[in-house]
Amino acid sequence: MIRVPRLATATVTALALAVGLPELAHASPDQPRAQRSDDLISPDRPGDRLPPGWELTGDGADRHLVWRAPKPVPMGDARVEFSAGGRLLGHPEATDDRRTFRLKLDDGVSARDGLEGLRADAGGRRLDRPEPAAPPQRTAPVPDRLPANGTDPGEPGPYRTVKGEYDLEPVKLPGFPRKVEMRATVTGPVGAPGKRPVALFLHGRHATCYKGGEAGGNWPCTSGWKPIPSYQGYLHDQKLLASQGYVTVSISANGINGQDGVAADGGAQARSSLVRRHLGRFADWAADPQQAPAAVRDSAAAADLSRVLLVGHSRGGEGVNRAALDSRYAPPADQDGYPDKARWQVRGTVLIGPTVFGQNPDPDVPSLTLLPGCDGDVSDLQGQLYLDNTRGVGNGSALHSAAYMVGANHNFFNTEWTPGQAQAPADDDFSSDQPHPVCSPGHGPRLTAKQQQKAGSAYIAAAARLFVAGDDAVRPLLDGSGRSAPSAGPARVLTHAVGGRRTAAVVPDPALKVTGGTLCDQTASGGARACLKSGTKAQSPHFAGFEAQPDPGRYALAMRWSRTGSTMAVKNPRPVSLDGSTSLALRVALPPNSTGTKLDVTAVDASGRRAKLGQVRADGLPGSGYMATYWGQELRVPLTAATRAGLDLKRIQSLELTSRTGSGHAVLMDAWGWRAGTAEVRPSALARVDVGQPRVDEGDSGVRTHRVPVRVTGDGEGKVRLWVPGPDPETFTVKTVSVRPGDTSLGVPFKVKGNKRYGMPQSYSVLAKAVGGAVVGSYAGGLSVREDDPMPKITVKPVAAKVTEGKPLTWRVSLSEAADTEMVAAFRFERVSGGKELSTKDVDKAWLKRLFDAKPNPARALSKVAEDPYLSVVVPAGKRSADLRVPTVKDRVRESQESVRLRLYTYDQDWNEHRGPVFTGRVRNAS
């Protein structure tokens, strides 16, 4: 469930929330028309036709929106999304060939209602048609190589390493019908004294099985197919950390990848459960080493589970973020696959090109998010929100860093996803019809696979050294201080951070007074309040979309100027303290490929004293097309001028940015007082919120009230946003509510009216996102109402199966009983043998154009008029029958009898196709 569906069979009414939401009453809308393809579209409404490759299939509970790709879409981490008119319709399921994607439409949407602007996307990339080629443009120069940091974490340590593997009994995880493997590769140091810190790696969503040059997503692998060893793809990272004294383990998650297509959270909870299952085993083995597998005894030093680093790639990143959260605040037992308490402590996470579908990061566990500048999978770089969405949630002591790696793609961090290194088929996830100046192999700053892997290892090791070992010497590599790791080779890596020892100077919020600029809405697609103008050929990781709209509370500060000396002034409602800070750090996003932006930075204290702190200068990031990115670069100015001018740093009221170039655009994400050093992480007292997912039967009569539970646990009080169905069933109502452990008043009640007629199931989404003082685990829940009445049986009888040309062939489609939703019968033209088949010249040309977008000439048999020559008949809701007609035309040609064969196809509630009988129509010559 990812959206608010429209009603069909039962009338569902959301009651008023106890927290003060207005009453949410829904009436059953008129049902839009269903169709098997575009064959029912009226000829006088050409705009209703679905785009090429799209069709609507089935009826009632089996209605699906289907898109067939021109070539297979590789199995990746970003979700494929169907949307229409900018509104998310849902996440389709892929068939085994990875070309056909089906989205179940439990709201009766058709091409006549709600499918204008239909498109398929994944991670910011359009899939159903190529984006227009970006016009040739000069890209910004590659960022200069930053000065080398004094300590290089990418250098191997003193220990020799040894590796092994274990393969334990597979485990059952909630919501997954098939068991998931417990397999891992372990690499550890030889001769390292005492207990050693642990680093656990979790790969992302990739194909699961291969056979020769083919790869697929089934699980378990069928006969003749081998599992793809994605978990072995981080051995280069493991060896580096093991040489530095870490016990490393990389776990396999193919069993989740092969089943997470139906998980509301994309499999995040399942991945968390799997991570904690492995950590739980290491805790068992630490207590009783003789029970450990030989591979662990031989290749791993004694593990110190009080010092754990979790490293996750893509959906694995979202999985380890959830595992860190679940290790501190236990998830609901019915959703969790690890029932025991955590016997370890997660000190930090590294998230490589991660997904963040729920947009609910753990604010109290330090993190490094690697953002690959040429990511062709999670192209919107949504992992940026692992930083941005921590602001104001916890106490801010944990450092959250983002590292933008110019020229890196998504796959090459894992050698088993890299062509030339992988055992199974692999590819470069970045692709372009035209040479790309930044991301095409061999162009500009694009990294080779080994260069990217070397740089990735260096920054993973930096995070381990800072978060786990507490070595402040590597912090400048991660916190926006503008230092580089020599071992990262030619990679250009830019960083910024929030948290740590920073204190807030400006965090965009409606309470600010802004002149000369705009408090802009990150989620607006156009208009005066949008951070980026409509039609901007670039995107921003900071503005990655959520699953529901509106998405309030997401702001930035936009400044546009056309002359030197333009000033944006930002005044806080109350003075803020920068006492103890040595610099002001601003995160500023500039247009891609722009050069030479200069901004003077001025501070004003509460008494009106002002001081120009200095000037910042920066270029936009190099990019083109969907790889052009507005990303906030960290720019700093010292506070020494403020001290000399006598400003009261404990009472800073305003900041001003003044342009020193003729024209430009800048987006200020936030500003912070900065000082050197690593803060001690102080865990916050937070509430944990989880949205339930009850499934109920419609029932035969009466009205029943069902509640979607919103569970609150943890050890603090806070606020979250809830999205619940709005008065218009296509929209959400959003409410900020206070939460405290044990509070049960937040459950969302729905009334469900039962009956004994077949209709459609309903699903109603309830979503949650943290605001402050709280974390959210299961963010996507809601009510699923199962249609418990049997589907009517369909019968077909001829009305006029033998006609003279010029009259319509007619069959009557009847139902055994009326239904509360439209029912569709599909008929396919089949080849006629032993006689002459009705051709395109024998039927009405307007009908032919409307149904198949075809012309009569050249004449061809109706069974060959299209790749899938289907007709559909719709029996309206509440009716028992409808007619199928094939309109023939009279001609002047004397010819023998012609015929047509139509085979009936129906579909059951599990989308199984049932092949029915053939019906034959015959047409006699009129002369």
GUFIGU-265560 format. One record per residue (C-alpha): residue number from 1; x, y, z. Coordinates in steps of 0.001 Angstrom, whole numbers, plus 500000, padded with zeros to 6 digits. Last residue first. Layout:
num	xx	yy	zz
NUM	X	Y	Z
...
REM end
This chain:
num	xx	yy	zz
927	475137	490221	446566
926	475353	490466	450384
925	478165	487923	450745
924	477831	485879	453887
923	479709	486502	457182
922	480420	483766	459726
921	481274	484093	463412
920	483055	481461	465464
919	483402	481375	469231
918	486395	479627	470806
917	486231	478342	474382
916	488096	479683	477427
915	491700	480106	478430
914	492013	481049	482081
913	494717	483520	483082
912	495836	483514	486682
911	495775	487006	488172
910	495188	485699	491693
909	491566	486885	491689
908	490802	484940	488511
907	491280	486024	484939
906	489171	485411	481831
905	490053	484740	478205
904	487534	483925	475431
903	488778	482897	471988
902	487373	484628	468911
901	487379	482992	465457
900	486308	484921	462349
899	484666	483788	459150
898	484272	484596	455497
897	481783	483044	453066
896	482852	483169	449443
895	483348	486328	447479
894	481569	488717	445137
893	483129	492111	445694
892	480818	495105	445884
891	481377	495739	449593
890	479133	495755	452640
889	480817	496452	455985
888	481156	494350	459128
887	480773	495606	462683
886	482245	493147	465247
885	480032	493418	468308
884	480388	492095	471851
883	477251	492613	473923
882	476760	493302	477622
881	475178	491366	480477
880	474168	491215	484137
879	474313	494825	485262
878	475088	496263	488710
877	478560	497436	487687
876	478832	497603	483916
875	479618	494481	481859
874	482623	495519	479784
873	483487	493605	476623
872	487028	493506	475377
871	488665	492807	472037
870	492205	491574	471656
869	494573	491380	468678
868	497877	491060	470585
867	500635	491785	468055
866	498076	493628	465957
865	495937	493191	462806
864	497181	489646	462293
863	494171	487708	463634
862	492001	490215	461758
861	493444	488911	458491
860	495199	491471	456376
859	494217	494003	453723
858	496833	496660	453075
857	494895	498749	453638
856	492092	498747	456212
855	493909	501106	458613
854	495029	500358	462163
853	494993	502099	465540
852	493792	498766	466912
851	490489	499525	468594
850	489632	503020	467411
849	491135	502642	463948
848	489379	499352	463288
847	486070	500702	464593
846	486451	503754	462347
845	487276	501454	459409
844	484149	499314	459808
843	485054	495718	459032
842	485649	493721	455845
841	488755	495586	454687
840	490656	494545	457824
839	490031	490918	456953
838	487537	488184	457827
837	489236	484826	457373
836	488668	482579	454348
835	488341	478868	455003
834	490035	475723	456324
833	492018	477419	459073
832	491043	480684	460735
831	493712	482302	462878
830	492659	483502	466309
829	491233	486882	467323
828	491465	487279	471079
827	488513	487953	473340
826	488652	489530	476781
825	485720	489575	479208
824	485598	492495	481614
823	483545	492893	484748
822	482730	496323	486123
821	482295	496516	489854
820	479508	495831	492305
819	478724	492567	490532
818	475532	491168	489003
817	475007	487425	488998
816	475875	484467	486745
815	477284	487051	484367
814	476443	487287	480677
813	478433	488143	477544
812	476167	488326	474516
811	477654	487742	471066
810	477133	489868	467952
809	478465	489911	464390
808	477430	493270	463043
807	475564	493767	459737
806	477073	495083	456500
805	477972	491629	455295
804	475148	489149	455891
803	475201	487555	459298
802	475862	484275	461087
801	476942	484673	464736
800	474071	486988	465592
799	473144	486632	469246
798	475726	484010	470116
797	476119	483022	473777
796	478971	483748	476187
795	479124	482786	479859
794	481031	484473	482681
793	480898	483199	486231
792	480573	485786	488964
791	483616	486233	491246
790	483068	484810	494702
789	482519	487123	497669
788	485343	487707	500166
787	486811	490899	498712
786	489680	491559	501091
785	489909	494893	502874
784	493492	496038	503414
783	493934	498751	506031
782	497060	500816	506455
781	500787	500631	506819
780	503859	502426	505597
779	506325	503908	508120
778	507294	500728	509946
777	510178	502091	512003
776	509637	505743	512827
775	511799	507750	515201
774	510714	510356	517718
773	511824	513530	519475
772	511164	515601	516372
771	509311	515410	513062
770	509367	511694	512250
769	507421	510371	509254
768	504295	508236	509145
767	502062	506742	506455
766	498528	505328	506529
765	497387	503770	503277
764	493961	502456	502420
763	493521	499226	500507
762	490264	498154	498941
761	489201	494898	497363
760	486869	495022	494397
759	483332	493840	493998
758	481441	490563	494177
757	478076	490809	495841
756	477209	489547	499301
755	477629	492794	501248
754	479837	494377	503879
753	480320	498001	504905
752	483758	498824	506274
751	484247	501674	508742
750	487830	502804	509237
749	489599	503754	512471
748	493174	505182	512594
747	494973	504234	515797
746	496497	507280	517463
745	494751	506789	520800
744	496947	503847	521781
743	499582	505815	523731
742	501977	503352	525332
741	505083	505401	524653
740	504410	509062	523825
739	503380	510726	520591
738	502322	514234	519609
737	500615	514637	516256
736	501349	516536	513042
735	498489	515991	510614
734	498445	515342	506896
733	495254	514610	504956
732	495945	512498	501914
731	494484	512668	498432
730	492882	510451	495789
729	489950	509582	498075
728	488966	513249	498264
727	487944	513622	501903
726	491488	512633	502878
725	492989	509237	503583
724	495652	509377	506324
723	499201	510763	506327
722	500644	511055	509828
721	503425	513421	510805
720	505400	512671	513951
719	506074	514434	517233
718	507995	513521	520363
717	507993	511903	523756
716	510660	509593	525121
715	511521	506021	526082
714	510515	503794	523187
713	507076	502511	522175
712	504190	503958	520170
711	502054	501699	517993
710	499816	503214	515323
709	497201	500494	514877
708	494951	500570	511816
707	491524	500202	513335
706	488536	498294	511978
705	484909	499332	512381
704	482262	496994	511022
703	479144	497903	509093
702	476446	495363	508348
701	476394	492515	505889
700	478427	489819	504157
699	481916	490632	505384
698	484675	492700	503771
697	487393	490502	505167
696	490260	492070	507083
695	493981	492692	506673
694	495744	494773	509330
693	498955	496625	508405
692	500278	498441	511466
691	502122	501764	511611
690	505187	501817	513859
689	506285	504748	516035
688	509308	504865	518343
687	509562	507555	521018
686	512981	509004	521663
685	515276	509636	524617
684	518378	510763	522766
683	521663	508897	522711
682	524676	511125	523455
681	527416	510780	520871
680	530614	512393	522091
679	531467	515141	519666
678	534422	514922	517330
677	536649	517956	517015
676	536893	521208	515121
675	534331	523963	515413
674	531346	524883	513298
673	528352	527220	513686
672	525820	526074	511188
671	523984	527212	508063
670	521163	525544	506135
669	520077	524376	502670
668	520891	527659	500965
667	519857	527481	497323
666	521818	529625	494887
665	520977	531251	491570
664	522993	533572	489418
663	523609	536936	487872
662	526308	539605	487789
661	528652	538132	490386
660	529389	539435	493860
659	526036	538434	495323
658	525298	539270	498947
657	524296	536648	501521
656	523017	537932	504869
655	522671	536198	508202
654	520514	537370	511067
653	520010	537346	514843
652	523246	536163	516454
651	522961	536337	520223
650	525700	534257	521871
649	528179	535439	519273
648	527744	539012	520549
647	529379	540962	517759
646	532368	543067	518771
645	533680	543761	515273
644	536852	541786	515974
643	534774	538785	517126
642	532613	538920	514022
641	535716	539159	511829
640	537142	536042	513531
639	534045	534007	512681
638	535757	532150	509865
637	533916	531501	506582
636	532933	528070	505392
635	531360	526530	502295
634	529882	523027	502404
633	528491	522104	499011
632	524753	521484	498850
631	523888	519394	495821
630	521958	520619	492787
629	522619	517782	490362
628	522900	517177	486634
627	522953	513410	486050
626	519424	513480	484629
625	520762	515446	481675
624	524284	516787	482154
623	526740	517139	485005
622	529663	518978	486562
621	528871	520270	490049
620	528295	523985	490409
619	531298	526191	491034
618	532174	527821	494347
617	533289	531037	496046
616	532662	532139	499612
615	533420	535628	500873
614	534200	536795	504368
613	532645	537400	507770
612	531234	540838	506972
611	530277	542142	510379
610	527086	543577	511796
609	525976	545147	515053
608	522172	545329	515175
607	521701	544609	518897
606	520554	541031	518222
605	523661	540215	516181
604	524147	540558	512434
603	526349	538227	510373
602	527498	538897	506811
601	528567	536464	504065
600	529709	537752	500684
599	528777	535444	497833
598	530772	534524	494755
597	529637	532099	492034
596	532560	531425	489675
595	531153	528685	487521
594	527782	527123	486787
593	527960	523553	485485
592	525093	522377	487695
591	523183	525222	489353
590	524434	525858	492897
589	523532	524194	496191
588	524873	525866	499345
587	525503	524170	502682
586	526895	526939	504893
585	529479	526495	507642
584	530199	529480	509907
583	533560	529166	511564
582	535218	529115	514998
581	532253	528072	517101
580	532452	528429	520873
579	529503	530829	521039
578	527395	530530	517906
577	524227	531195	519879
576	520917	531882	518202
575	518749	534998	518472
574	514983	534442	518242
573	512675	534638	515232
572	515734	534127	513007
571	516346	536710	510289
570	517492	535763	506788
569	518731	538487	504470
568	519214	537832	500759
567	521267	540547	499133
566	521771	541664	495544
565	525100	543473	495198
564	525988	542406	491680
563	523014	542160	489390
562	520518	539606	488127
561	519882	537678	491317
560	518143	534532	492494
559	518226	533313	496097
558	516375	530263	497324
557	516176	529286	500992
556	515232	525679	501775
555	512130	524009	503138
554	510634	520613	503827
553	507960	520841	506531
552	505045	519583	504491
551	504938	516582	502152
550	501631	516985	500296
549	501803	514472	498808
548	502655	510867	499414
547	505462	508443	498633
546	508168	511002	499398
545	510164	512886	496799
544	513890	513604	496747
543	514435	517361	497292
542	517864	517227	498948
541	519102	514913	496205
540	518449	517770	493776
539	517393	517470	490172
538	518439	518975	486868
537	516883	520115	483621
536	514757	522785	485313
535	511353	522670	483629
534	509535	524329	486526
533	511944	526487	488500
532	513834	524927	491385
531	513160	525854	495026
530	509447	526099	494295
529	507419	528758	496113
528	506876	530996	493064
527	505475	528201	490957
526	506740	524787	489969
525	507298	521226	491096
524	506915	521952	494808
523	508615	519383	497063
522	511487	521512	498343
521	509190	524416	499169
520	511066	527707	499108
519	511620	530363	501752
518	512398	532972	499144
517	515054	535621	498633
516	515697	539342	498943
515	514000	539395	502334
514	513362	536382	504572
513	511846	536390	508062
512	512197	532893	509489
511	509265	531251	511298
510	508352	529348	508123
509	511479	527196	508586
508	514878	526907	506942
507	517597	525997	509487
506	519862	528986	510105
505	522611	529231	512751
504	522264	525760	514250
503	525161	524513	516360
502	527675	522051	514967
501	529766	519767	517176
500	528485	516561	515598
499	525345	517168	513610
498	525239	517973	509916
497	527835	517168	507295
496	529384	518039	503956
495	531732	516173	501694
494	533250	516411	498222
493	535096	513446	496717
492	537122	513776	493531
491	538511	510336	492735
490	541985	510354	491179
489	543491	508048	493814
488	541401	507358	496910
487	544666	506389	498674
486	545573	510076	498920
485	542484	510683	501085
484	541139	514184	500513
483	540498	517232	502682
482	537893	519965	502365
481	536618	520350	505926
480	533164	519159	504895
479	532791	516645	507727
478	534041	513413	506205
477	537712	513660	505278
476	538324	516255	508003
475	537209	513596	510553
474	540164	511314	509841
473	542389	512622	512658
472	539452	512504	515102
471	540074	508782	515704
470	537062	507506	517666
469	537739	503852	516811
468	534156	503041	515866
467	532755	506219	514319
466	535984	507868	513157
465	538106	504878	512100
464	535192	502976	510704
463	534017	506027	508764
462	537495	506549	507330
461	537683	502857	506397
460	534458	503196	504405
459	535982	506292	502818
458	539149	504533	501715
457	537313	501428	500507
456	535043	503528	498293
455	538051	505261	496730
454	539696	501938	495878
453	536453	500539	494531
452	535931	503584	492324
451	539463	503429	490957
450	539076	499692	490331
449	535825	500157	488418
448	537158	503023	486344
447	536136	506495	487374
446	534301	508995	485142
445	535988	512412	485595
444	535919	513422	481922
443	534930	510652	479554
442	536461	507177	479391
441	533284	505479	480511
440	530284	507799	480037
439	529545	509733	483229
438	530852	513268	482861
437	530585	514392	479236
436	527899	511813	478430
435	528232	510148	475055
434	524733	509799	473566
433	522185	507057	474120
432	523122	507035	477785
431	523693	504308	480339
430	524871	504216	483925
429	524234	500864	485573
428	527418	499400	484100
427	526668	495728	483666
426	526936	492297	485222
425	526356	488667	484207
424	527544	486290	486950
423	531084	485605	488199
422	531770	489327	488461
421	535119	491039	487816
420	535031	491754	484079
419	531680	493505	484322
418	531010	494766	487878
417	528071	493634	490028
416	530128	490937	491777
415	532854	493541	492331
414	530490	495671	494435
413	531337	499390	494551
412	530999	499143	490765
411	527227	499046	490780
410	526077	502581	491505
409	528331	504741	489353
408	531234	506965	490405
407	532326	509994	488349
406	532223	512586	491144
405	531887	511032	494585
404	529570	513116	496775
403	530337	512226	500391
402	527546	512851	502878
401	528160	512999	506624
400	525965	512600	509684
399	527736	513310	512969
398	525828	512243	516094
397	525398	514943	518749
396	522282	516428	517154
395	519906	515856	520094
394	517494	513812	518002
393	514884	514859	515434
392	515843	518497	514823
391	517899	517767	511741
390	517989	514016	511095
389	516006	514373	507861
388	518793	516218	506062
387	521472	513653	506706
386	519915	510300	505802
385	517962	512455	503340
384	520949	512520	501005
383	520191	508843	500394
382	517735	510044	497756
381	520532	510196	495202
380	517928	510794	492458
379	519739	508264	490282
378	519196	505267	492547
377	520121	503058	489584
376	522276	505007	487122
375	524454	506560	489806
374	526912	508839	488030
373	527643	511215	490946
372	527775	508337	493437
371	526482	509543	496830
370	528238	507838	499745
369	526324	508347	502994
368	528402	508331	506189
367	526516	507847	509430
366	526656	508458	513168
365	523874	506655	515077
364	521535	509002	516976
363	519341	510337	514147
362	518255	506954	512774
361	516941	507876	509352
360	513217	508036	508514
359	512744	508889	504824
358	510605	505756	504392
357	511845	505021	500896
356	515451	505770	501793
355	517480	504018	499119
354	521208	503971	499520
353	524048	504856	497140
352	526452	503420	499721
351	525333	503818	503361
350	528047	503548	505997
349	526731	503146	509536
348	528052	503913	512984
347	528561	502732	516556
346	526050	499869	516536
345	526035	498238	519944
344	525668	494495	520451
343	523559	492038	522421
342	520313	493189	520841
341	517217	491648	522373
340	515723	488537	520827
339	512808	488013	518422
338	514640	488532	515105
337	512235	488301	512163
336	510161	491332	513059
335	506730	492417	511869
334	504590	490516	514374
333	507023	491344	517177
332	506673	495089	516706
331	510140	496640	516316
330	512627	496822	519209
329	514196	500216	519870
328	517982	500268	520114
327	518908	497403	517786
326	515855	498198	515666
325	517300	501632	514870
324	520676	500245	513825
323	518914	497486	511865
322	516733	500099	510120
321	519823	501980	508973
320	521315	498621	507993
319	518350	497823	505750
318	518164	501274	504169
317	521781	500854	503172
316	521126	497295	501958
315	518549	498817	499654
314	521571	500570	498059
313	524751	499214	499670
312	524890	498756	503433
311	527801	498959	505866
310	527155	498424	509579
309	529931	499233	512063
308	529905	497436	515409
307	531855	498208	518568
306	530152	496638	521607
305	530189	493408	519655
304	533899	492931	520220
303	534591	489842	518130
302	537361	487404	518989
301	539489	487041	515888
300	537805	485733	512792
299	539143	483484	510066
298	539614	480041	511603
297	536887	480084	514240
296	534466	481795	511866
295	535140	479402	508998
294	534935	476447	511393
293	531404	477384	512344
292	530999	478784	515868
291	529715	476479	518600
290	533173	476136	520118
289	533320	479885	520646
288	530532	479808	523281
287	529640	483321	524477
286	531275	484962	521469
285	529591	482348	519287
284	526146	483324	520562
283	526896	487033	520039
282	528105	486222	516524
281	524827	484398	515933
280	522876	487427	517140
279	524843	489623	514756
278	523772	487320	511930
277	520108	487396	512954
276	520407	491164	513459
275	521394	491654	509833
274	518582	489355	508682
273	515963	491185	510741
272	517136	494540	509399
271	516916	493186	505871
270	513357	492015	506502
269	512426	495411	507942
268	513842	497240	504913
267	512192	494942	502355
266	510797	497593	500020
265	508799	499126	502885
264	505410	497904	501667
263	506878	494494	500840
262	505420	493033	497620
261	508584	493233	495532
260	510658	492041	498471
259	510632	488358	497478
258	513698	487584	495342
257	515775	490323	496928
256	514984	488910	500368
255	516200	485413	499517
254	519210	486920	497759
253	520334	488498	501034
252	523895	487226	501520
251	526040	488515	504377
250	529451	490183	504444
249	531367	489716	507687
248	534387	491678	508863
247	536433	491275	512024
246	538434	494472	512163
245	542155	494881	512906
244	543456	497270	510258
243	544262	494412	507883
242	540673	493273	508416
241	539421	496696	507323
240	541389	496558	504064
239	540500	492917	503413
238	536798	493586	503983
237	536741	496492	501573
236	538363	494406	498809
235	536051	491499	499697
234	533017	493654	499106
233	531533	491670	496192
232	531305	488313	497966
231	527799	489086	499247
230	526573	489462	495679
229	527246	485762	495085
228	524648	485265	492319
227	522925	481970	493116
226	523287	479346	490373
225	520703	478175	487838
224	520469	474659	486382
223	517483	473707	488496
222	515654	476722	489893
221	517206	479322	492162
220	515330	479890	495402
219	514285	482541	494795
218	513586	484187	491470
217	515160	487419	490231
216	516885	486414	487024
215	520205	486608	485205
214	521130	485172	481810
213	524620	484943	480289
212	525264	481406	481511
211	522611	480683	484107
210	522162	483230	486839
209	520301	483716	490100
208	519481	486565	492493
207	519458	489737	490390
206	520284	492748	492499
205	518842	494526	495507
204	521587	495690	497815
203	524534	494132	499616
202	524877	494003	503392
201	528277	494406	505043
200	529076	493873	508744
199	532097	495497	510393
198	533104	494199	513822
197	535564	495590	516356
196	538267	493233	517677
195	538637	491534	521036
194	542177	491191	522251
193	545325	491118	520151
192	545403	490961	516342
191	547427	487921	515264
190	545650	487298	511972
189	542991	489798	511045
188	539532	488816	509810
187	537491	488084	506722
186	534134	486333	506955
185	531897	485445	504001
184	528238	484967	504753
183	525233	482694	504338
182	522034	482575	506351
181	519584	482061	503443
180	516011	483303	503452
179	512992	481021	503686
178	510095	481322	501278
177	506695	482877	501987
176	508051	486278	503020
175	505758	488454	505125
174	507538	487737	508373
173	511006	486158	507930
172	511694	482413	507934
171	515319	481405	508312
170	517804	479366	506288
169	520027	476877	508159
168	523630	478040	508210
167	526202	478639	505473
166	529588	479882	506655
165	532487	481281	504712
164	536230	481808	505180
163	538844	484533	505081
162	542336	485283	506339
161	544111	488592	506718
160	547678	489655	507570
159	547732	492512	510004
158	549695	495765	509927
157	547051	498029	508353
156	546433	498805	504703
155	546334	502504	503719
154	542856	503785	502982
153	542579	505559	506342
152	545012	508276	505222
151	545982	510606	508058
150	547337	514082	507308
149	544528	514776	504868
148	545622	515649	501369
147	544563	518997	499937
146	541519	518760	497683
145	541852	517842	494031
144	540209	520546	492025
143	536586	519977	491114
142	536171	518759	487529
141	535456	521731	485324
140	531844	522713	484833
139	530187	521277	481784
138	529828	523174	478550
137	526594	522349	476941
136	525199	520290	474126
135	521442	520059	474450
134	520239	517251	476699
133	518696	514455	474706
132	514980	514218	475293
131	514210	511561	477925
130	513804	508123	476511
129	510386	506557	476902
128	508897	504174	479411
127	511872	504251	481779
126	512246	507814	483073
125	515079	508097	485562
124	514608	509756	489002
123	515136	506584	491011
122	512923	504508	488764
121	510273	505937	486478
120	507231	504809	484505
119	504910	507412	482986
118	501242	508320	482452
117	500565	512007	481847
116	496837	511425	481837
115	495892	508252	483653
114	493329	509551	486168
113	489996	508754	484645
112	489281	507840	481039
111	492423	505707	480758
110	491132	503708	483669
109	491396	503751	487455
108	489102	501242	489125
107	490526	501763	492588
106	492110	498411	493290
105	494480	498881	490414
104	497101	496162	490620
103	500295	497377	489003
102	501908	495081	486468
101	505390	495411	484938
100	506414	493409	481859
99	509996	493541	480635
98	511862	491983	483573
97	511387	488538	481929
96	510328	487063	485263
95	507424	489447	485652
94	507875	492740	487460
93	505506	493986	490148
92	504346	497570	489984
91	504966	500325	492532
90	502084	502741	492904
89	499943	505447	491338
88	502168	508385	492274
87	500605	511649	491141
86	502581	513931	488776
85	499890	513742	486127
84	500053	509985	486183
83	502611	507879	488023
82	503932	504336	487868
81	507043	503708	489941
80	509888	501214	489540
79	511660	501131	492877
78	515363	501921	492991
77	517462	498950	494028
76	517951	497154	490760
75	516763	494266	488608
74	517716	495223	485071
73	514828	496482	482900
72	514467	494070	479984
71	513940	495657	476554
70	511076	497532	474891
69	509354	497712	478288
68	505813	496414	478680
67	503622	498464	480971
66	500523	497022	482598
65	497825	498665	484701
64	495957	495851	486352
63	492325	495042	487126
62	492062	491672	488821
61	489818	492620	491742
60	487275	493915	489276
59	488492	493440	485731
58	491494	492296	483794
57	493921	494360	481780
56	494730	498026	481246
55	497408	498721	478691
54	500704	500551	478187
53	503494	499970	475641
52	502502	502911	473464
51	500645	505603	475435
50	497070	504926	476566
49	494318	506409	474419
48	492157	508971	476189
47	493547	511870	474152
46	491856	510496	471071
45	488398	511192	472524
44	486070	511171	469497
43	486986	507616	468639
42	485851	506416	472088
41	488360	504208	473851
40	487205	500642	474295
39	490123	499014	472517
38	492797	500883	474430
37	493806	497677	476130
36	491646	495276	478123
35	489371	498051	479319
34	487611	499343	482406
33	485245	502319	482548
32	485237	504491	485612
31	483119	503492	488607
30	481004	506254	490058
29	482313	507211	493461
28	481481	505347	496693
27	481251	507953	499437
26	484123	508687	501773
25	484021	510432	505155
24	487161	511640	506901
23	486109	513435	510050
22	488619	516134	510845
21	491886	515052	512471
20	492044	515899	516161
19	494287	513346	517786
18	491322	511038	518325
17	491182	510635	514609
16	487773	511212	513074
15	486438	508138	511365
14	487626	506887	508000
13	484627	505719	506042
12	484740	502788	503684
11	481803	502081	501405
10	482307	498583	500145
9	482663	497462	496558
8	484662	500247	494914
7	486426	503033	496719
6	489387	504974	495422
5	492886	504115	496474
4	495007	506248	498816
3	498648	505521	498042
2	501539	503240	498882
1	500000	500000	500000
REM end
